[in-house]
Amino acid sequence: MKETWSFLDTFEPNFRPLVVIELAKGTKKETIEWFTKRIVDKKANGGAQLLIKPLVTENGDENIYLVGASQLRLLLGAETVGLVKECNDNSMRSFTYSSRKTFKDFADDNQNFLTMSECQYIIKHELENLRAKDEKMIPGYPQAKLYPGKSIVRRLLTNGILVQIFPLHDREELKKLRHTWYGRVKIGYQPLDEIRSYFGETIALYFGFLEYFTFALIPMAVIGIPYYVFAWEDYDKYVMFATFNLLWSTVILEVWKRICAVMTYRWGTLLMKRQFEEPRPGFHGALGINPVTGREEPVYSSIKRQLRIYLVSVPFVCLCLYFSLYVMMIYFDLEHWALDYHEENNSTFSSLMLYVPSIIYAVVIEIMNRIYRYAAEFLTSWENHRLESSYQNHLILKVLVFNFLNCFASLFYIAFVLFDMKLLRQSLATLLITSQILNQFAESLLPYWLQKRHVKKIKKHTHSLKTEMDLSLVEQVNLEKEMGTYFGTFDDYLELFLQFGYVSLFSCVYPLAAVFAVLNNITEIYSDALKMCRVYKRPFAEPTANIGVWQLAFETMSVISVVTNCILIGMSPQVNALFPDSKMDLVLTVALVEHLLLAIKFVMAFVIPDKPREIQIKLAKLEFESLEALKQQQMKLAAESLKE
Amino acid sequence: MKETWSFLDTFEPNFRPLVVIELAKGTKKETIEWFTKRIVDKKANGGAQLLIKPLVTENGDENIYLVGASQLRLLLGAETVGLVKECNDNSMRSFTYSSRKTFKDFADDNQNFLTMSECQYIIKHELENLRAKDEKMIPGYPQAKLYPGKSIVRRLLTNGILVQIFPLHDREELKKLRHTWYGRVKIGYQPLDEIRSYFGETIALYFGFLEYFTFALIPMAVIGIPYYVFAWEDYDKYVMFATFNLLWSTVILEVWKRICAVMTYRWGTLLMKRQFEEPRPGFHGALGINPVTGREEPVYSSIKRQLRIYLVSVPFVCLCLYFSLYVMMIYFDLEHWALDYHEENNSTFSSLMLYVPSIIYAVVIEIMNRIYRYAAEFLTSWENHRLESSYQNHLILKVLVFNFLNCFASLFYIAFVLFDMKLLRQSLATLLITSQILNQFAESLLPYWLQKRHVKKIKKHTHSLKTEMDLSLVEQVNLEKEMGTYFGTFDDYLELFLQFGYVSLFSCVYPLAAVFAVLNNITEIYSDALKMCRVYKRPFAEPTANIGVWQLAFETMSVISVVTNCILIGMSPQVNALFPDSKMDLVLTVALVEHLLLAIKFVMAFVIPDKPREIQIKLAKLEFESLEALKQQQMKLAAESLKE
C-alpha cells in the first residue's frame, strides 16, 4: 500500500509512533489524502511537518494512523509551545532551539531530553494548530465548511470524520511507573515526578494534592480519635478541637499554594507563558470579525449568552435545588418512619433499619449528583461559551452549588432546624462512608473490571498473531482505542471537595470524619492510580501551574466551616451550661468569636506568602535577567541612533 | 565661565531646562567636574548623555544646574522607561524609536509628542540610573564610597552633596491648567488629562479618585438629608438606608476599579511593564552578593529585619494604641464633667461647653496622628527595607492601624459599650467636622499663606532684575527651590480613608455625615489643587496603574462597616420593639442578615469584572498580537532550521 503515500518518503528509519489518529470508517480517500498531506507538509507551506504512518489491521481497514515527528521537529515544537526546562546552571528557562546547548541533559542524540508525554503534547498542539488556508470546505465533505485560520482537526472532530486522537501508552515506562507507584506495598510518597513525566502536570498535581491533603488530614484524624474512643464531651476540649481545625484548614490551604509553587517551578509550568486561547471545539456562531484577533471566525453575541444563562440556566439550577430539597424532606419522612418502626418492634432488625434511610438517601444523592452533572454539562455547552476556561468555570459553578446543597442540606437541616446532634452524627457518618464506598466502586473498580473483561476478549481474538513485534503494536492500538477516555480531574477534585466539607463543616460534632477521610484517601490514591494506568486511555499532558478554581472552592468551604462550627459549639449543652442566666451573652460571645476567627483567617491568608522565598528569588532573578537583556538591547540601539 | 566646561560643547541652541539639580554650597570643584562630565558623557561610555548648564545667580554662586536633553535623547529615554503611547490606529503600544512613525502626533519636529512631565520623568530615570563604573568613591569625598553599579545620584543624595533634584514648573502651562482646573467657578469635571500631563499619573489618579468618591457620595448625601430634616426614625427607613449604604459602598469600590482601568488605559500606564525595583535610597547594609541580580551591593539580613519588626516596631505600635485608648478614657472623663457642669448650671454657656470636650479630643486626635506619623516613618525607615514598595506597605499598615483606632475607638466605645446613640451622633459630628476643618487648614491654607509671604519676600529682593527673560528663569529657580516638597498622595488618601470611615461605619446613626463629606470634598478638590499648583515644588511624575493598597484599605473598611451597621440597627429601639418576646431571635436575625450582606458583598465583588469589556478586549488584542509576533518569529526560525 505504501506506494500511494508518495509524500511519506521522508520516513525516518527510527519512526517512533506517539499519537494515534482514528478516522471514521469509510472516510473518503480524497479527504484522507488531503489531511495526511497537510500533516506531513512543510511548515513553510502551512503544514505541520510531522510524520504519519497508516496502521494496517488484520481485516485490512485503513482508518487508523500513527503520528510521530523527527527529533528536530519536536525540539522546535517545544519552543513553540513554550516548554520550560532546567539549564546547566540549575535555573529554569524557556527552551529555545538556538540556546539548546545550555540546557541540562541536552545532547543531539539524547532522545530523552523531552519526555514522551511532552512529545505527545507538542504533536497535539501542532495538529490542533494545523489551520485552513484557502480551503472553503473539507475535501469530500462539502457540508464541513472551513474558513482561513480554522483549525482543521477541530472541524474534522465536530463533523465526526475524525473519531479521536489519543497518545499511545509506553508499555515499558508504564510498567516501571506502576511498580514504583502502587506495585509494591510501601509507606512513602508517590513518585510525582515520574507521574508528571508520564501523565503530565495536571494529573500529577491532582495526585500531589491528594497526597498532601491526606497528610494534612492526619493531625486532625489523630486528634479526633481520642474524642471518639473516650467519648470526650467537655466544653474546652471541643472548642480546642474546633479551633485547631479551623486554623489548621486555613494553614493547609495556604501551605499547599507554596508546595504547589515549588513543584510547578521544578516542572517548569510555573514559568510557562499562557498561550492564546482558541475557541473551544463545540463553539458555534455566525461568521464575523473577532475584535481581538481581527480574524473572520464564528462570533456569538454575548447578550444572547447572558439571556441563556439568566433565563434558562439559573431557573433550571434553582429548580434542581428545589427538587433536591424536596427529596431531602422525603428522606426525613422515611427517617421518621424508621424510628417509629424501631420503637414499635425494638429488634436487632429494626435497629439496623434505622440506618437504611440514610443509606438510601446517600445513594439517591450520588445518583442525583451524576444526573445533574449531565444536565449541567448540556446546559453549559448550550450556553455556547467561546473559551474552554469560561465553559469550565460556568460548569464548575453550577455543579458546585448543586452538589453542596444536595450533600449538605440534610445535615444543615438536622443541625440547625432539628437541633438533633445524635442524628447529625449518624447521618454524617452514613453519608460520608456510603458516598466513599460508592465512589470507589463507580470510579475505579467497575471500570477496571469492565476493562479486564474487554482485554480478555481482545486477547482471545488476536491470540494467534501475538508473537510478532509489529503486530503487537497493532494489538496495543486496538486495545487502547477501545479504552474509556479520562475526562479530566474534575470529578476527582469534586470528590475531595465534598469530603473536605464532611470533615470540616461539622468537625466538632464528628471528629472521626477525618479518620475516615484519611483511610479513604489512602485507598483512593491506589484506585485512582489503577484507573489512570489500567482503565483509561492515556490522556494528553496538560501543563498547569496550580489547581485553579479549586483553591478558591476549598477556601470558601473553610470560611463556611468557621460559621457552622461556631454555631455548633454555641448550641452544645456544655457551652450553654456556661451561660446559665443569659442566652443573649452566649449568642453574642459566639458571634464575637466567629468574627475573630474569620479575621484571623483572612490575616493569616494575607500574611503567609503564596510562594516560598527561594522561589520568589528565582522568579525575581529571571525577571531581572529579561529586563536586563531588554535594557542591553535598547542601550545598543540608543548608542547606534545617537552616533548617527 | 563656559570655557571650563569643554565637554559641554554639545549644547543645542534650543536648550530647554527641564530639571534643576541643587548641589550643596561649597561642593568641591573636582566633584562637580566629575559629576557633570558623567551626566553629559556618551551612553557608550556609561554616561547619561544629557545636557547640563550651570545657573549663574546674582551672587555668583554656582551650585545650581539645569538639566535638559535633546529631542532624540528623550525619545530613546521614553523607550527605556517603557512609555506607552497612542498609535495611529487608536491602540496603545509601548513606544519604540524604530516604530516612532506609527504613533499618533509623532513628527520629528513635534516637541510636544512627549509631555513636559514625561520628559522630566525620563531625565530623572536617566539620572538615577547613572551608575558607578570603577570608581571606588566620589572624587573629593573619600567617605562617600561607591561600588560598581551603585547609583551615583543616590550616593550623592545620601551624602548631602546633592541637596535636591526637582522638575521645573512651566509657568505658561501651569497658568492654563490653573484656569481650567479651579480658576473659574464652574460645575463640572476636573481636567484630569491635563492634570496628568502636567503632574503625572499618581497625582491625576488621586484627583480622579477624589472626584469620583465625591460623586459617589452624593446619592448617600441626598438620601441622608430627609432623615435629618424630618427626623425619620422608623425601623424600615433606617434599615433601607443602611442596606443601601452597604451595597452602595461595595458597588462604588468595584466601579472605581473599572473607571481607573479606563483612565490608566488611556494614559498608557495600565500597559506599562513593571521596572526592576532598585534598593530605596535609605537602605544600608554590608556589601554582599544580591541573589537576584548577582551584583555586589549592600545586603541586609532578613532575619535581623524581622527581629526589628517583631521585637521593636510591633510592641511600640501596641504601646501607642494603648496610649490612644488611655487618652480616650480621659476624654470620657471630660465629657462626664461637662455634662455634670451643664446639669448644674443649665445656661447657654454650659450647653456650648458640652461640645468642648469633643472638639478638644478631635484636636488631640489630629495631633497624635501627626506625631505618630513621624514615629512610624522613623521606625519603618529603621527597619531598613530594601525596596520602596515594601517600606511603603509597612508604613501604611502601621499608620492605618493606629489612625483607625485613634479616630474610631471612642465612637466604638460610645456605640457598643455606653449604648448612647445621642452622644454617638454628637461625637461623630464633632469629630468629622473638626478634623475636616483642621485638615483643610493644616494641609493647604497654612502652607499657602507661608508660601505667599515667601514669594513676596523674594520678589522684593529681586525686584530690580525682573524684566529680563533669562533672569526670570533664575528668579523662578530660586523661588521654586525654596518651595516645600510634596511627599506624595499618602496623607491625602489617608484623609479620604478616615472620612469614608466616618461616613460608612455609623451611617445609619448619622445620615448627615455623607453631606458633610461631600461639602468637604468639594472644597478639598480646590484646596488640594491650590496646594499642588501654588504651594509645593512640582513633583516628578510617577506612572501608576491603580491606587494600590488603598483599594484594599477602603474595601476592608466597607466590610467592617457592614458589621457595625448591622449591630447598630439591631440595637435601635425600633427594631427591638419588633421582637418584644425574645432578644435571642433579634440577635440571631441580625447575625443572619449580617452574614447574608457579607456574602452578597463578596459575590458582587466577584461578579463585577474589574475591567470594562472594551478594555478587556483591547488588552486581549495586544496580548494576541505579541503572541502572534513571537509565533511568526519562531515559525521563521523553525522553517530555516528545518531547511538545513
Interface residues (C-beta under 8 A of the other chain):
Chain A: K42 K43 A44 Q49 L72 R73 L76 E79 T80 Y97 S98 Q275 F276 P291 V292 T293 G294 S302 V563 K583 M584 V587 L588 A591 H595 R613 I617 A620 K621 E623 F624 L627 E628 K631 Q634 M635 L637 A638 A639 S641 L642
Chain B: K42 K43 A44 Q49 L72 R73 L76 E79 T80 Y97 S98 Q275 F276 P291 V292 T293 G294 S302 V563 K583 M584 V587 L588 A591 H595 R613 I617 A620 K621 E623 F624 L627 E628 K631 Q634 M635 L637 A638 A639 S641 L642
